[in-house]
């Protein structure tokens, strides 16, 4: 059984982008308010400090993320090509 319905996710994404401007702005501000309350746990902050602590202000950083290797994500990625 799948936890992600690719068709639904793609349709939802399209629906969100077609919201009226006022509704989209309200959704964005509510999302920003919720995200401002999230804080990484102390052990994550320590790991981040261990890795990034020696970087200077003018360092160039390339961010990458590891893709989840599950069938649902593969299906979703393939559906968006």
N, C-alpha and C positions, 0 to 999 in steps of 0.2 A: 504493500500500500504506500502511496505517495503522500508526503506532507505538503508538497508544493504543487499547485496546479498552474502550469506555465501559461496556459491560455488566460486563466483568471488574472494572474499577476500582470500580464501584458495589457489586458483590457483595463485593469484597475489603474495602471500607470498612465495609460492614455486618457482615462476618465479624469484623473487628478489634474493633468496638464490642461484639460479643457474646461476646468471650473472657471466661473466668473472671477475676475481679478480680485474683488473684495473677499470672496471665499478663499481663494488661494492665499492671499496675504494673511488672512486670519489663521488658516491652517499652518502657514510658515511660522507665524509668531507663536502659536501654541506649541509647535514642535520645538522651536528655539527655547521656549520657557522650560519645557520638559527636559531638554538636553542640558540646559544649564545646571540642573540639579544632579546630573550624573557625575560621579567622581571615580577615577580609577582607585582600586584598592592599594594599600600601602606596598604590598610586595610587587605590584606592577609598576608603581612609581619608582621603587628602588631599582628594578631591572632597567627601566627607562633611563634613570640617572646613571647607572653603570655603563650603559651603551652610549648615551648622548652627552654625558657630563664633560667630556674633553673637547667637544666641538666648539669652534669659535663662532662668533656672530656672523661671519661672512662665509661659513661653510656651505657647500652645495650638497643637498641631500636628495636622493632619489628614493621615493617611497614605492614599495611593492606590496602586494598582498597575496597571500596563499589562497588559491582557489580551493573550495571545498570539493573533495573528491567523492561525491555521492551521485547516484543516478539522477536524482532530481535536478541537481545543478547542471549536469551535463545536458540533460534534456532542455533546460531553460536556456543555456548558452547556445545550443544548436538551433533552438526555435527563434533566436533573435538574429540569425545570420541572414 
